[in-house]
Amino acid sequence: MSEPEPRSPAPGSLALVQQFINSTEMPDGADELLTGPLAAHWLRETVGADLEVSEKDRARLVATREALRDLLEAHTGENVDPAVAVRLEKLLSSAPLRPVLSAQGATLAVNCGGVDNFLGMISTAIVEATLLDTWERLKVCRSDGCRWAFYDRSKNGRSCWCSMRVCGSREKARTYRARQRAATA
């Protein structure tokens, strides 16, 4: 898939979270997790995982992706129901993580296989991004018709559309027209 406007991907392992969220084009585009075989192909191409994906696992992947998309709305100032974070925690909880220590510090490693291994990679990436202070710059486009995940590299970190030229312009035009209609009513 290609982003609506060329943007640099998120840094480090956060790029995997971004790629996971963008594995479908909203609202009616291609979904790379639409079937078990498609999801298995996506995992093989993305992280080199060669496994079969059951319907139950595929449904968990999609639910996790959409819960992440919903949670990231908070990064553009939207109010997000706290139940979204609880649902995401539950979806990610089947992937046990373990600390790996060295003289340089600690990191988390996934301690399981299958789809849970991938979900553990997502958990690890979120923890890493939180510690590196990059998590809040991963956002989803505020446009309801888009919701593409993008990494906000703007100086002030206030971007809320994946593309100012496309989604931003459309949303601002809609807002302007609505104000004009309200003023003449």
C-alpha positions as CSV (number, residue, x, y, z in Angstrom):
1,M,0.0,0.0,0.0
2,S,1.2,3.5,-0.5
3,E,0.5,6.5,1.7
4,P,-1.8,9.2,0.5
5,E,1.1,11.6,0.4
6,P,4.8,10.7,0.7
7,R,5.8,10.9,4.3
8,S,8.7,9.3,6.1
9,P,7.7,6.2,8.0
10,A,7.7,6.1,11.8
11,P,11.1,5.6,13.3
12,G,12.4,2.3,14.6
13,S,10.0,-0.5,15.5
14,L,7.1,2.0,15.5
15,A,7.1,1.7,11.7
16,L,5.8,-1.9,12.2
17,V,2.8,-0.5,14.1
18,Q,2.2,2.0,11.4
19,Q,2.4,-0.6,8.7
20,F,0.0,-2.9,10.6
21,I,-2.6,-0.1,10.9
22,N,-2.2,0.7,7.2
23,S,-2.8,-2.9,6.2
24,T,-6.2,-1.7,5.0
25,E,-7.3,1.3,3.1
26,M,-10.3,3.0,4.7
27,P,-13.2,3.0,4.2
28,D,-13.6,0.6,1.3
29,G,-10.1,-0.2,0.0
30,A,-8.1,-3.4,0.0
31,D,-7.6,-5.2,3.3
32,E,-4.5,-7.3,3.5
33,L,-5.9,-9.2,6.4
34,L,-9.3,-10.0,4.8
35,T,-8.7,-13.8,4.8
36,G,-6.5,-16.1,6.7
37,P,-4.3,-16.8,3.6
38,L,-4.0,-13.0,2.9
39,A,-3.1,-12.4,6.5
40,A,-0.5,-15.1,6.4
41,H,1.0,-13.6,3.2
42,W,1.1,-10.1,4.8
43,L,2.9,-11.5,7.9
44,R,5.4,-13.4,5.8
45,E,6.1,-10.3,3.7
46,T,6.2,-7.9,6.6
47,V,8.0,-9.8,9.4
48,G,9.1,-13.0,7.7
49,A,6.7,-15.1,9.8
50,D,5.8,-18.3,7.9
51,L,2.6,-19.6,9.5
52,E,-1.0,-20.4,8.9
53,V,-3.5,-17.9,10.1
54,S,-6.7,-19.4,11.4
55,E,-10.0,-17.4,11.2
56,K,-9.8,-16.8,14.9
57,D,-6.3,-15.4,14.7
58,R,-7.2,-13.3,11.7
59,A,-10.1,-11.8,13.6
60,R,-7.8,-11.0,16.5
61,L,-5.4,-9.3,14.1
62,V,-8.1,-7.2,12.6
63,A,-9.6,-6.3,16.1
64,T,-6.1,-5.3,17.3
65,R,-5.5,-3.2,14.2
66,E,-8.8,-1.4,14.6
67,A,-8.4,-0.9,18.4
68,L,-4.9,0.6,17.7
69,R,-6.5,2.9,15.0
70,D,-9.1,4.0,17.5
71,L,-6.6,4.6,20.3
72,L,-4.4,6.7,18.1
73,E,-7.2,9.2,17.6
74,A,-6.3,10.5,21.0
75,H,-3.0,11.7,19.4
76,T,-4.9,14.2,17.3
77,G,-6.9,15.5,20.2
78,E,-10.0,13.3,19.8
79,N,-11.7,11.9,22.9
80,V,-11.2,8.2,23.0
81,D,-13.3,5.9,25.2
82,P,-11.1,4.3,27.9
83,A,-12.6,1.0,27.0
84,V,-10.6,1.1,23.7
85,A,-7.3,0.8,25.7
86,V,-8.8,-1.9,27.9
87,R,-9.8,-3.9,24.7
88,L,-6.4,-3.4,23.2
89,E,-4.7,-4.6,26.4
90,K,-6.8,-7.7,26.3
91,L,-6.0,-8.4,22.6
92,L,-2.3,-8.0,23.2
93,S,-2.2,-9.9,26.5
94,S,-1.9,-13.3,25.0
95,A,1.7,-12.5,23.8
96,P,4.0,-12.9,26.8
97,L,7.0,-10.7,26.9
98,R,10.2,-11.2,28.8
99,P,13.0,-8.8,29.7
100,V,16.4,-9.3,28.1
101,L,19.2,-7.7,30.1
102,S,22.7,-6.6,29.1
103,A,25.3,-4.2,30.4
104,Q,23.7,-1.5,28.2
105,G,20.3,-1.9,29.7
106,A,17.1,-3.9,29.1
107,T,14.7,-4.6,26.3
108,L,11.6,-6.7,25.9
109,A,11.5,-9.8,23.8
110,V,8.5,-11.9,22.6
111,N,8.3,-15.2,24.3
112,C,5.8,-17.1,22.1
113,G,5.1,-18.2,18.5
114,G,2.4,-17.8,15.9
115,V,0.2,-14.7,15.6
116,D,0.9,-14.1,19.3
117,N,4.6,-13.5,18.4
118,F,3.5,-10.7,16.0
119,L,1.2,-9.2,18.6
120,G,4.1,-9.3,21.0
121,M,6.2,-7.4,18.5
122,I,3.5,-4.8,18.4
123,S,3.4,-4.5,22.2
124,T,7.2,-4.2,22.3
125,A,7.2,-1.5,19.6
126,I,4.6,0.5,21.6
127,V,6.6,0.2,24.8
128,E,9.8,1.2,23.0
129,A,8.1,4.2,21.3
130,T,6.7,5.3,24.7
131,L,10.2,5.3,26.2
132,L,11.7,7.1,23.2
133,D,8.9,9.7,23.3
134,T,7.7,8.9,19.8
135,W,4.5,7.1,20.5
136,E,2.3,10.3,20.6
137,R,3.5,11.3,17.1
138,L,2.0,8.2,15.5
139,K,-1.5,9.3,14.6
140,V,-4.4,8.5,12.4
141,C,-5.8,10.9,9.9
142,R,-8.7,12.8,11.4
143,S,-10.7,12.4,8.2
144,D,-13.4,9.8,8.8
145,G,-13.0,8.6,5.2
146,C,-9.3,8.1,5.5
147,R,-7.9,7.2,9.0
148,W,-4.5,6.4,7.5
149,A,-1.7,6.1,10.1
150,F,1.1,8.6,9.7
151,Y,4.0,9.7,11.8
152,D,3.9,13.4,12.6
153,R,7.4,14.9,12.1
154,S,6.2,18.5,12.3
155,K,8.1,20.8,14.6
156,N,5.1,21.3,17.0
157,G,3.7,17.8,16.6
158,R,0.2,19.1,15.8
159,S,-0.5,17.5,12.4
160,C,-3.9,15.8,12.3
161,W,-4.3,14.9,8.7
162,C,-2.2,12.4,6.7
163,S,-2.0,15.0,3.9
164,M,-2.7,18.6,4.2
165,R,-3.1,18.8,0.4
166,V,-5.8,16.1,0.3
167,C,-7.5,15.3,3.6
168,G,-6.7,18.6,5.3
169,S,-8.0,20.7,2.4
170,R,-11.2,18.6,2.1
171,E,-11.9,18.9,5.9
172,K,-11.2,22.6,6.0
173,A,-13.4,23.2,2.9
174,R,-16.3,21.2,4.6
175,T,-15.9,23.2,7.8
176,Y,-15.9,26.5,5.8
177,R,-19.0,25.5,3.8
178,A,-20.8,24.4,7.0
179,R,-20.0,27.8,8.6
180,Q,-21.3,29.6,5.5
181,R,-24.6,27.6,5.6
182,A,-25.0,28.3,9.3
183,A,-24.4,32.0,8.7
184,T,-27.1,32.2,6.0
185,A,-29.7,30.1,7.9
